Amino acid sequence: MKNERIILEERPKGMPDDSNFKFEEIPTPEPKEGEVSLRTLYLSVDPYMRGRMNAGKSYVAPFEVGKAISGGAVAEVTESNHPGFSKGDMVLGNLDWQRYSKADGNHLRKIDPNAIPVTAALGAAGMPGITAYFGLLDIGKPQEGETVVVSGAAGAVGTVVGQIAKLKGCRVVGIAGSEEKITYITEELGFDAGINYKTTDDMNQVLKDTCPDGVDIYYDNVGGEISDAVMRRINKYARIVICGQIALYNLEKPDYGPRVQVQLIQKSALMKGFTVGDYQDRQKEAASALGKWISEGKITYRENIVEGFENTLKAFFGLFHGENIGKQLVKVAESSR
């Protein structure tokens, strides 16, 4: 069983590339008491990981140079020294980017592959879906008839945000970066309108046309000039949910843009940033609701699965070039089931 991992060789400056990482072979670890051995099946690659590659204090500790990158993963138990797991069990956990690993069984969650596809535990029913759920419902507080604008609308979070907003009776406008993505969110997911920011010359005018009654909730996954334009259309008592700022993650210098404080005052609007970790104690609530909506066909999702552990970095880089529709995953191995 050849085992290898991906380590952070050096911290990226600007857009990361292959030189910032290194593949290295390592021994396959043996589980101690209370641990299980795991074979990685799927790795999640997510935009927030780019921030963890920088030095400095943030809401989560940075990756260490010379050590493995880690993130959400679905794996299969190959050997168990934990009473709660058996060989062949499917589990979800935060694991290193490597083919084979071991983990404390108390830090893993068993997945029932007969309930929903195991990959959904990394996407629509997992961290991205849970992020969408709490950001929209707890901060956005959508009301029937309101207008919701979602940037990064074709991504893993944005697709779920838009569908939950539709379930709550809202008008939903999505912003994305290709005609294929616009077609997907409007024709398959039921968004009321879509804006391709890459082919739009006048974002302010397009927002007026697609949001004639203004914007009540803005779910911001992108930041930058797109968000500047949306902020000009917010209504009285609007709620702005700051989830991600992918347009800014690879900048080498601080970004300076319009100051929004006057708009917030004039519109008595709320702007709040958050991370999914803020809702750690309510994860089961969101996972249960999302699982039910998925099983009922009320929420659908698409996955962009890149085959092969050797292509993990390619999948990660693709996030910043808009290559994915829905959740970006890496398939490392087939299940033995």
N, C-alpha and C positions, 0 to 999 in steps of 0.2 A: 504494500500500500504506500505509494509515493505520497509524501505529505509536503506541502509547501505553503508559504504564507506571503502576504504582501506587507512590507513595512514602509513607513515614512522615512525616506532617505534624507530629505531636507525639506524645509518649509517652502512652499511655493511663493513666488512673487508674481502677482497677477494671475493669469490663467495657468492652472497646473498642467504639467506634461509628464511624460514617462520618466524624465530625469529626476523627478521628485520622489520616485518610488523604487522599490527593489523587490523582486521575487527571490525568495531563498528557501532551500530545502531544509526541513527540520524533522526530528524524530516524531513518530506518532505517540502522543502522550498516553500514559496508563492512568486509569481512574483510581483515585483513593476512596476511602470510605465516605459515603455521602455524595459521590460524584458519578457522572456517567460519561462514557465515551461517545462521541458524535461524529457522524459523517454529514458534512454540509450538503444540503440539496439546493437551496436557493439563498442568495445574498441580496439584501436590499441596498441600493445606492441612492443617496438622498442629498439634496442641495445643502442641508445644514452641515454636512460633513466637511464642506470646504472651509467653513468658519473654524472648525476644530483643528484645521491644519495650520492655523496662525498661532503665534505665541500670544500670551496675554490673557487676562482674566475675562471670562464670559459666563454665560448661564450654565455652561458645562465645561469640564476640564479639557484643555487642548490635547490632541494626540501627541505622544512623545516621539521625538526623533529617534530612529533606531528600533522602534517597537511597532507591532502590527496595528493596522487600521482595524477598527471594529464597528459593528452596527447590527441592525436587525437581521436575523437569519432564521430559516427553517432548516432543521436537521433531523436525522434519523438516529435513534439510539442503537449503537452497535454492541455496547456492553454496559451493564448497570451495577453499581454498588450503592444504589439508592432505592429504598423500599417503594417509592412512588412511581418508578419507571421500569419498563421491561424492554428487552431487545426488540427492535422493530417499531417502538413508539415514535410518533412524530411530535416534535417539540418546537416551540418558538422561544428565542432568547436573544440576548445581545452577545454576539460571538465575534471573535477575531476573523479577519479575512484569511481563512486558511481551509484546506480541504478536510482535515481531520482535527478534532479538538476534544477537550474535556471541559466539563462545567459542573459547578455545584448544582445539584438537582433542585435545590430550593429557589434557584434563580431562573428556572425554566417553567414554561407553561405547556402542558400537553395539548395537542391539537387533534380534533376529531376529523379525519379526512372525509368522513361520510356526511358531515354537516354542510360544509362549504369547501371549495377547493383550498388546499393548504396555502397556496400563494396569496389568497385573499387576506390571510393573517398578516401579511406584510404590506397590504395595500388598502383596499376599500374597507375591510373589517379590522385593519391594524392601525399602526401609528398615523398614517396619512388620513384615514377615515376618521379616527378619533380626534385628530387635530381639526378637521373640518367640522365635526359635530359640535365640539365645545366652542370653537371660535365663532361659529355662526349663531348657535342657539344661546350660549351663555353671555357672549359679549354683544353680538349683533341683535339678538332678540327680535327676529323677523315677525312682522304682522301681515296678515292677508292684505294683498293689494299694494304692498310696498315694492319699490324698485331696488334690486340688489345687483351690484356690479362686482364681478370677480375677475381679477387679473391672474395670469397663469392658469386660465380656465380649463385648459386641456391636460393639466398635470394631475398627479395623484390626489392632491388635496382639492384643487379647483373643481374637478369633475364631481366630487362628492358634495362640495359646498353648493354648487348649482342645483343638484338634484334634491338635496334637502330643502333648499329654498323654494323649489317648485312644490314639494310636498306641503309646505307651509302656505301655499297660495300666493307666492310673490311673482313679480315680473323679474326675469333674470337676464342680464346682459353679460356675456363672457368676452374677455379680451385674450387673444392668443396670437401665435406668430406664423400661421400658414392657412391657406384655404382648406386644406385637408382637416386641420383641427377645427376650423369654424364649421365646416360641414358636419363633423362628428358631434360637436356640442349642441348644434341646433337641430339636426335631423335625427340623431340617435338618443341624445340625452334630454332633449326637450327645452333647451334654453330658448328664450324668446328672440334673442338677437345675438349676433357675434360681430366682433370688430377685429380685423387683422391689422395689428399695429404696424406691421412691416410694409403694408401697402397703403396706409392711410396718411395722406399729406396734412390733413387738418384734424387732429384728434379732438380738439374742442368742438368743432362743428359736428363731427360724427357722434360725439356723446350727446350733443343737443338733439340730434335726430333720433337716436336710439333710446334716449332717456328724456322724453319731452316733459315729464313731470319731475325731473330732477332725480337725485340719488339719495335713497334713505339709508342704505347699508353698502359700504365698500369693503370687500374682503380683499386685502392687499397681500399678494404673494410675490410681488415684483419690485415695487418701489420705483425710483427714478422719475423720468419725465411722464411716463404713463400715469403714475399716481398724482403728479402735479396737475395733470389735466382733469382727472376725476374729481379732485378736491374742489375744483372751481364749480362743480355741478351739485355739491351736496346741499341737501334740504335742511330746514330747521329740525333740530334734534337728531341729526344723522348720527350713525354709529360707524366708526372706521376701525376695522379689525386688522391689526398689523401682525401678520403671520410670518411672512418671509420677505426678503429684499434681494432676490436672486440677481437683479440687474446690477447690484453693487458689490457682490461678494468677491469679484476678481479685480476690483479697482486697486491700484497701487497707491493712490492718494485719496484723502477724504473727499466725500462728495458734498457739494454745496448746492442747494436749490432754493426755491421759494420758501419763505417762512409761512407756516400754515396757522400760526396762533390767532391772527386776526379773523380768519375764516371760522375757526373753532368758536371764538367768542361771538361773532356775529350770528352764527347759526346754532349757538348753544349745543354744539356737537361734542360727542365723545370720541376720543382716539385712544385705543388701548392696545399695547403689544402683549403677547403671551407666548408661552411654549407649552407643548402638550404635558410637560412635567408638572405644570401648575395644577393639573387635574389628576394626579397620580392616584388619589383615593377614590376617583369616580370612573376609572377605566372600564370596569365591568358594566356599568350603566351604558356607556357608549357602545362597547363591543356587542352587548345584547341587542340594542336597538338597531345597530347597523346590520348585524347578522340576520335579524328578522326582516328588515327591508330588502336585503339582498335575496333571501330565500323566497320572498314574496314577489320578486321581480320589480320592486319599486325603485331600487337602486341597481344600476348595471355598471360595469366597469370594463376597462380594457387594460391589458398588460403588454408592455414591450419587454420581451424576454430575450436577453443576449445569451447565447450558448457558450459555455466553456469558462472555467476559472481563469484561463489565460487572457480572456477578454474583459475581465472585471474593470480594469482601468479605462478601457474604451467605453464601456457602459457608463462609467462615472463621468468622464469628460463629455459624453453625449448630452448630459443634463444641461450643460451650459451652452450648447449649440441648438437646443430645442428639438433634439432628435426623437424624443419620446412622446407618445400620446398615452396618458394614463401612467400607471406605475412602472418604473424602470427596475428590472430585476436581472440577476445573473443566475442562470441555471448551471450549477456546479456538477451535479450527479443525479442519476435516476434513483428513485426509491426502490427498495428491494421488494416492496409489496406488489 
